[in-house]
Amino acid sequence: MTRTASVTVVGGGLAGLVTARTLARDGFDVTLYERRDDVGGRVRTTERDGYRLDRGFQVLFTAYPAVRAELDLPALDLREFAPGAVIARDGRRSALSDPFRDPEGLPETLCNSDVALTDKLGIFRLRHQFAGRDPDRIFEGPDATIGQYLRDQGFSDRFIDNFAAPFYGGITLDRSLSTSKRIFEYTFRALAVGSIAVPAKGMGRIPSQLAASAESEGVVIETGVTVTEIDTGDDEVTCTLETVGNTGDKIVEADAVVVATDPPTARELTGVESIPTTAKGCVTQYYTLPGWTDLEIGRRLLLNADGGSGPNHVVPHSAVAPAYAPDGSTLLSATYLGHPEPDDETLADRTQRALESWYPDRRFDDLETVHTERIPFAQFAQPPGIHESLPGPRAPEGACYLAGEYTRWSSIQGALESGRRAALAVRVDIES
């Protein structure tokens, strides 16, 4: 009787879960080790006093191909954001929407004085251009920064400063728009043909769904276990495990190991120098307001067009997904880009002052901080041209493989897609 090949997956984020599930479906004996107490990696939700608090502001682009292929979207009970955003400046706010998906927002969009008519027409032109584009082709050809790309497309500095900088600053954590234009093109296409949404009960439902599906396929998931060393031999791979509360290490053997950890840990375990470790960070603060507080933005993001010391954007979570807050409460968040040094109280004060400048006829003295999430490594930096230098799944030596967004691009799409690619590489090599 032929022995079933065994595979160890290191890391229980989205990439690791997809890798494990795919290999188990293909008939492999798969064990996944996660150092935390639960799976999810950076995609997780904490429940506290009736509030659901994602680990930083995260959304699901429903048009991402891997999202549609790997997730059961109806089961996630998605709650969609309204198209577009509200641009906030000192003393005023103005909405910019997608009239193709939000016809009721057309009058507001046409009257928006923060974005010129030529720029609005440019958005519609790009929308038409990208709607039919093959997403797999976007990472081909010459690259440039998002800022340079938008200028080459004829967009004005006013549009770039008022809308593109805060909106894509929120997506890339780079308000300077020095990130690769490929990220703009991929996400803009996804926005043109789909929506952004969150599961009704938090982004943590995504890894929970993947984990349940993986276990149903036979994957063994062990949490609270850290892989401290990987040794690749000619015929098998050994992993050294450290378990919380135990003294002494445990050695496990497998025919292959897939490293699906965060980038710094993956580089340390595998020695692959091309794994990117330059980080983009952010801080997201969650706040509550008493009762149901209407910010008059519906289910749209509130973008800070002025920049300065205030947050990059504010999110009306309970307006989008009511289950994020207890009945009769309002939950919103503010995200600051980079690694701001001020303490939590100072950041909350800055958020309050920003809101009061955008709503000059209102006070926000009852804004109460619920939680602060500081994320030093939210994404890896993606300057133009970086994607050609990213490692593939077979980059490590021996029967060791990589799965993680750092083999594709920094996104949920990149993470999910990398898991499928890593599983394919393992299967082809073991079966050959």
Secondary structure, DSSP 8 states (H G I E B T S, - for coil): -----EEEEE--SHHHHHHHHHHHHTT-EEEEEESSSSS-TT--EEEETTEEEESSS--EETT-HHHHHH--HHHHTEEE--SSEEEEETTEEEEE--TTT-GGGHHHHHT-TTS-HHHHHHHHHHHHHHHTS-GGGTTSS---BHHHHHHHTT--HHHIIIIIHHHHHHHHS-TT--SBHHHHHHHHHHHHHS-EEEETT-TTHHHHHHHHHHHHTT-EEEESEEEEEEEE-SS-EEEEEEETT--S-EEEEESEEEE-S-HHHHHHHH--TTS---EEEEEEEEEEESS----S-TTSEEEESS-TTS-SEEE-HHHH-GGGS-TT-EEEEEEEES---S-HHHHHHHHHHHHHHHSTT---TT-EEEEEEEEEEEEE---TTGGGGS--TT-SSSSEEE-SGGGS-SSHHHHHHHHHHHHHHHHHHHH-
